[in-house]
Amino acid sequence: MRRSEIHSIGSAIKSFLKESKFDRKLAEVDAVSSWEFIIGKPIARATTSIYIKNETLFVNLSSSIVRNELFMMRNDIIRAMNDHAGRVIVKEIVLK
């Protein structure tokens, strides 16, 4: 039997990821791993852990000064994370 359409392996993988809903998780992992690029080295150094759960970005910080600065910048951070991912992956930020 011969197929009428030929797809590249890349488009087949993207299609599979989208259908199985793994593409969202991959976007979240990419955004978290790009934290230093998005936020900058000085703030990234003060970050002890970062993860996304249920569209909420959780950031643990070792400095209360950095925490206060990030608190005031939280809308800009949400916008930068979503722009980097190319979709809405973060709606809220929790700073600890």
Residue pairs with C-beta under 8 A, 6 or more apart in sequence:
7 15
14 23
16 22
17 23
17 26
24 87
24 89
27 85
27 86
27 87
27 89
28 52
28 85
28 89
30 84
30 85
31 38
31 52
31 81
31 84
31 85
31 89
31 90
32 50
32 51
32 52
34 84
35 44
35 47
35 50
36 44
37 84
38 77
38 80
38 81
38 84
39 47
39 77
39 80
43 66
43 69
43 70
46 61
46 62
46 63
46 66
47 59
47 60
47 61
47 62
48 60
48 61
48 62
49 58
49 59
49 60
50 57
50 58
50 59
50 60
51 57
51 58
52 58
52 89
52 90
55 88
55 89
55 90
55 91
55 92
56 90
56 91
56 92
56 93
56 94
57 77
57 78
57 81
57 90
57 92
57 93
57 94
58 94
58 96
59 70
59 93
59 94
59 95
59 96
60 96
61 67
61 70
61 95
61 96
67 95
67 96
70 77
70 93
70 95
71 95
74 93
74 95
77 90
77 93
78 90
78 91
78 92
78 93
81 89
81 90
82 88
82 89
82 90
